[in-house]
Amino acid sequence: MTGFSQFIRMIRAIMLRELLSRYTGDKVGYAWSLLIPLMWVILIWFFFLLFNRPLPINTDVGSFILTGLVPYISFRYTLAAVMRSKLTYHNLFIIPRLNPEIVCFAVGLLEIGNAFVIYSVLALGNLVFFGQLEIANPFMIALGLFLACLLGTSMAYMIVSVIKNVRFSLRAMQILVRPMFYLSGVFFVVSELPLAYQDWLWYNPILHAVEITRTGAFGDFSSQANNAWMPLFFSALFLAIGAYASQRGGIWAGEDSQDELPI
């Protein structure tokens, strides 16, 4: 068996193991991946209606929320899944050729597929129940979701490589990610903000992934913060830092906890 064939087999085995371990024995199963984003859409929709929030784009409320929320949730799901994999695969690295980088790649690839499924199902649901489907450029939508998952994978790899203590890495992740929910365009577009804030938020790579997704959904929408090079640059930076820290054995020297990550 060639090295590439063995690599593909390991990727497939990890993805299958992830699917079975997450959803086997649960009556709701994979539907949890759809129900949680759906509940968030409904909740944000409620607040939009409650505060009479005007839409900055000529579209329906559901489509606007969908294009902002799903890229962010894809980033968050991927970040959590890759960080969790450090613990769940900890005892399997004795297998020849299996290493944390392959696991991170496989889990990240699975989450990219999840992101496409979540967006497609919720968009079709919006079409069925409200008669609205915004798809001006499918490639741009796919690119935005891909970049969001890439950011989640690379940031998680960096955190678990730099900080070997699982509990501490979880706290670091929460500190880093929590503000992103409010600063990544889930509720707004960049052009609504004062110029000073636009300049600062331009350096938020998740915002670029969100705005790229919106550019793909709405044909008449344009944004100064839809540069794919920004999330690509940060992803490459996170991966480089993670690879360097992994070779050095990490910076935080605490022992890994064997408790399950509450992500």
N, C-alpha and C positions, 0 to 999 in steps of 0.2 A: 504494500500500500504506500503510495507517495505521500510526502509531507502535506501537500495541499489537500489530498483526499481525506487524510486524517484530521486536518484542521476543519474541513467542512463537516465531518461526522461529529466532531466535538461541539461545533456550533449548534448543529441540529439537536444533539442530545441535551445540551444545556437549555435550549429554548423549549424543548418538549418537557424537560424536568420542571422548568419554571411554570409552564401552563398547568401541569398536573398538580404541582405542589400548591399553587394558588387557588385552584378552583375545584379540585376533586373533593367530593364529600359535602360541598356547599350547594344547597338546593337552588340558590340564586345563581351561583357560579359566575361565569364571565359577565353576566348582566350587571354585576357591581361596578365594572369598569365604565358602564354607560349610565347607571343610575346616579352615581355621585356627581359627574359633570352635569347631568340633567337637573339635579336638585340645585346645583349652584346657578345654573341658567335661570331657573324659576325664581330663586331668591333675589338675584340681581335684577331680574325683570320686575319683581315686586317693588324693589326700591326705586327703580326708574319711574314706575307709575306713581308711587307714593309721593315722590319729590318732583314729579312732572319734569323729569330730565329731558331736555330737548336733544335730539340726535344730531351730531355734527355731520352725518352722512345721510344722503337721501335713500334710506332703506327702512326696513322694519326693525323693531327692537330685538327680535330673536336673532336675526342675522348679524346685527351689530355686536351683540353680546357673544354670540358663538365665535366670531372671528377674533375676539379678544381673549375669551376665556380658554378655549381649547388649546391654543399654543402655550399659554401659561401652565395649564394643567398637565400638558404633555411634558413640559420641562420639569414640573414638580414630580410627576409620576416616575419619570426616568431617573431623576436624581435619587428618589427614595429607593427604587428597585435596585439600582446599581450599588448604592451604599449597603443595602440589605444583603446583597450577594456576597459581600466580604465576609459576613458572618456565616451564611448558610453554606458556602463552599469552602470554608476554612479548612476542614478536615479532608478535602478531596484533592488538595494540591500535591499530594504524594503521587498522584497519577502522572505518568510520564507525559511531558509536553503541555499538561494543563497548568495554566498560570492565571494570576488575577487579570492580566490584560485580555486574555481570551474570554474569560467570564464576563468582564465589563463590556466587551464588544458584542457578545451574544445577547446579553440582557438589554443593552442599548438598542440592538437591532430589533428585538422583540417589541420594545416600547415604541419604536418608529411605526411598526405595523399596528400596534394598539392605537396610536394617535390617528392614523388614517381611518381606522374603523370607527373610532369615536366621532371624529368630525363628519364622516359620511353618514352615519346613522342619525346623528342629531340634525344634520342639514336636511336629510330626507324627512325626518319627523317634522321639521319646520315647514317643509313643502306640503306634507300631507295634512297637517292641522291648520296651517295659516296661509297656504298657497304661495309661499315665498321661498325661492331658491336662488341664491346669489353665487354664481360661478362664472366669472368673466374670464379667468385664466387659471385652469386647474393646475398647471405647472407651478405657478407662483404660490398657490395654496399649499401644494405638496412641499415646496421649498421652505416655506415658513414653518411648517410642522417639523420637517426634517431638521432644520436649524435649531428649533426649540429642544428637540430630543438630543441633538448633538451637544448642545450646551449642558443639558442635564447629565449626560454620560461623562463628559470631560470634567465638569465641576465635581461630580461624585468621585471620579477616579483621583482627582487631585486631593480632595479632602481625606479619603481613606488611605492615600499613600503618604500624605504629610503627617496625618494624625493617626497613629496606630491604635489608640484607645477608642473603642467603639462608642462608648457613652459620650466621651468628649467630642468626637467627630460629629455625633448627632446634634449636640448642643451648638457646635459651630455651624452646622448646616441650617438649623432653625434661625440662628442669628442672621446668617447671610441671606436667607431666602424670604423670610417673613415680609420685609419691606418691599420686596419685588412685586408682591401682589398688588400693591397700591401705586407702583411706579412704572409698570410695564404696559400701560395702555389698555388694561382690561375694561376700564370705565370711560376712557377718553381717547382722543387722537392728539397727536403732538401739536397740530396747528391751533388747537384751542388754548394752549398755554402761553403765558408771557414769554418773550424771546429769551430772557435770562434762564428760565426753567428749561426751555427747549434745548439750549446749549448744554446744560448739565445732563439732561436725560438722553442726549444723543449718544452718550457713552454707555448706556444700558443696552447690552446685546439682546436681551429678551424683548425689549421694546422693538428692536429692528425685526425680530422674528414675527412679532404680532403685526407690525405694520406691513410686512411683506405678505402675510396671510390676507390682510384686508385689501391690499393692492390686487391680489389675485381674485378676491371675491367680488369687489366692486369696481366696475370698469372705469367709472369717472372719478375714482379716488387716487390721489397722489400724496406722497409724504416725503419729507426730507430725511426721515429716519427709517428708510427701508433699504439700507445698504447691506447686502449679504456678507460683505467682507468684514463687517464689525463682529457678528457672531462667529464667523470663521476664525478671525484673529484671536478672539478670546478663547475659543475652543482649543486652538493650537497652543495657546499660552498655558491653559489649564493642563493639557496633556503633557506638555514639556515639563512643567513643574512637577506633575505627578510622576512622570518617568524618572526624573532626577531624584525625587524624594524616595521613590521605591528602591532605587539602586543603593541609596544611603541608609535604608532601613527605617525611614521616617524621621520626623523631627520630635514628635511627642513620644516619650519613651514608656508610657504606661502600658500595663498589660491589657490585652483585649478582654472584654467582658463576654461571657458566653450566654448572657441573657438575650432574649429576642428583642430586636429593635422595634420600638413602638412608633413606627413611621406610618 
